Every structure is written in structure tokens, then in C-alpha cells.
């Protein structure tokens, strides 16, 4: 079974691509319902199968999202709590693992958990969409049979989209982040804000 990761910068289209792939191909994924049980995903998977025994989950994908958040119990979820727990357990300022953190990463525990709690309930290829996974592609590639699909979008277009989100949320301070910290944070991010006259 292959694991597919959809990664890219915020507002680059990762959610839409994931939704499109799920709607067209026989892929398994973490739904909004399953994600509520991130410490014990098997429970969410079992509940989902019981509530929707004959329905194909992909029929419930509606291609709508608001900054990565989707509507409906069966739509795709970023599974952020799960990935943060395994990849950033001490809530470090950087979501990319340092060499020191990589050495501390409990590979066997992670592999055993994800196999037992998620993959054992599926015979299909599994797709995840999470920006943090892209920042830690190296370590995930070492422990899983996976493929990464990275979406690239023009930086100025990403900024325009981010700016709309900031305005929508009435945030006018570049010190407040509404997504993952950029690798150049804080200096590079602030410079970008100033350069674009945010």
C-alpha cells in the first residue's frame, strides 16, 4: 500500500487537489469524523464504517474549504493534531524537525501506531494532506512507502490569498500567524509583509 502526501504552501491548492483525487480514485483518507479521534483513529474509522456502511465516502466530497477546513463529516481533514503529536511533540517554534529531534523521533512506535490504528483498516492507497508533513518529508520517506506531491504557486499569488484571509479575520499584524510558521520566520515573513505593504 502506498501513502500519498499532498504538500505545499498555505493557499496553494492542496485541499482542492486532495478532494479531486479522492473523488476520482479509490483512495482512503482521514475524514473530519475520523480526525476527532486522532489519539485513537481506529475508533473514528469504525464509527464511520458503521454509520455509512454502504455509502462511498467520496460521494460526500464537495470541493469546498475555508483555509484548509472542509465541510461535512466525510470530507477530508488535515489531521493536524495527529501529525503535530508525532512530528512536533514539544510544540517547537519550527515544525521542521531538527537533526536533534530526528534522533529522538520514535520511528518504531510511529510505524506500529499508524499501521495498527489506520492502515490495517484499509486495502487502498492512503492520502494525507498536511503542510507539516511536507516540512518533514525526509523522515516520513524513511519510515513509510510514500509519494509526495508538491504544489507550487507563485509567491505573490499566495500572498494575495493570505492577505485576504488576514483581512477576513480582521488581523492586521504580521506578528500573528494564521498558518504554519514559514522557514524564514520571523525576519523573512516580516520582510515579505513590509515589501508587499501589508
N, C-alpha and C positions, 0 to 999 in steps of 0.2 A: 504494500500500500504506500502510495506517495503522499507526502504532505506538501501542500502548496501554500506559500505565504505571499500575500499581496501587500506590498510596501511602497511608501512614497511620502513626500512632504504633506503636511496638512493642506487641504483644499486642492489636492492634485487629481482627485477622482478615484481613489482607492475603494471607497464604499460602492460607487456605481459599478465599477468593473467587477467587484466581488458579486454583487447582486446579479449582474448579467451572466456571469459564468455559472452561478448556481441555478439560474433559471433555464439555462441551455443544456447543461451537462449533469450527469449523475454524480454529484459531489455532496459530501456531508460537510456540515459546518456547525458552529455554535450559534444557537438561536438566542433571542432575548430571554426566552423562558429558561433554557439550559443555563445561561450565564448567571442567573440568580443563585445558582447552586455552585458557584465557582470553586468552593472548597471541596465539593463532592459532586463533580459534574455528572457522574453516573446516575445520581438521583434525578437530575433535571432531564437527562436523556430518557430514563424510564418513564417519568411523568409525561413527557412529550409523546412517547410512543403509545402510552395508554390513552391519552386524550385525543390523539389523532392517529388511530391505528391504520386506517385505510387511505388517509389523505397523503398526498405527496407534499412535503413541506414547501417545495419550491413554488407551488401554486400561490403561496401566501407572500411571495416577494413582490413588492410594489414599486421598487426603484425610487422610493422617496427617502430622504435623510436630511437631518439638520446637524451639520458639523460632525458627521460620523454616527449620529444617533438615529436609529431607524424606528419605524412604527410597527406595532403588531408583535404578538408572542413569538411568531415563527420567522420573523425577519432576522437578518444577520447581525451579530453583536461583535464588538471589538474584543471582548473578553479581557478587558484591561486589568481588573483585579487579579486575575489568574496569572497573567504574564508579569505583572509587577511583583507579585509574590515570589515567583521563581527567578526572575531576572534582576530584580532590584529590591531584595528583601529588607534592606535597611533604609529604603526610601532616599537613596543618594540623590544629589543635585543633578547628576548626569545619569541618563537612562542607558547609556552605553557602558557595558562592563569594562572596568579597568583590568589590567593584567592581574592585579592582586585579587580582584573579585572573581575573575575567571578561574583562578586556582582554588578558590573557596566554593565554586559552584558545584552542587551535589548532583553530578551527572547521572549516577545510577538511580538515585531517588527520583529525579525528574523523569527519566525514561520509564521506570517502573510505574510511576503515578500516571503519566499520560497514556501509557499502554493499557493499564488496568481501568482507569476512570473514563477514558474517551475512546481510544482506538479499538478496544475489544468489543465495542458495541456497533462497529461499522465494518462493512466489507468494501466500502467505496474509498476513493481518494478523498482526503480531508483538506478543506481550505480554511485558512485563517486570514483575517485582515487586522493587522495591528502595527502601528508605526514603530513601537518599541522592538518588535521582532526584527525589523529592518536594521535597527541600530546594533542588534546582536546577532546578525546573520551568521557570522563566523562560528560562534559557539553552537548555534542551533543546527548548522550544517554538519557539525562534527558528531552530533548525537542523534539526528533524525535523517531519514531518507527523504530529502526535501528539495523543492524547487522554489526559487524566489522570482517573483515578477515585480519589477520596479517600475513605477510610473514616474515619468519625468515631465514636469510642466514648467514653462517659463517663469522665472523668479518674480518678474514684475506682475504677472497674472496671479500668481499665488498671493503676492502682497495685496493686490486689489481685493481679492476674495477675503483675505484675513481682515483687511481694513473694514469691509462691510460687516463682518462678524463682530468686530470690536464696537462699531457704531451701533449695531443692533442690540448689543448688550450694554450700551451706554458706558463703555470703558474707553477712557482717553489717556491712559497712562501706559507707556511702553514697559514699565516695570512689572505690570500684571500680565501673566501669560495665560492663554486660554487653550493651550495645547502642550505638546512636549517641548522641553527646552531645546532650542537649536544648539548644535555643537559649538557654535561661536558665542553662545550666551555667556555673560550679558553684553560684552562690548560689541560684538558683531551685530547682534539683534538691535541694540540701541542705535548703532550707526545706520543700519538699514532703515529704521524708523525715521531718523533725522533726515537721511538722504531723500526719503520719499515724502518728507514733510507731513508726517502723521500728526 
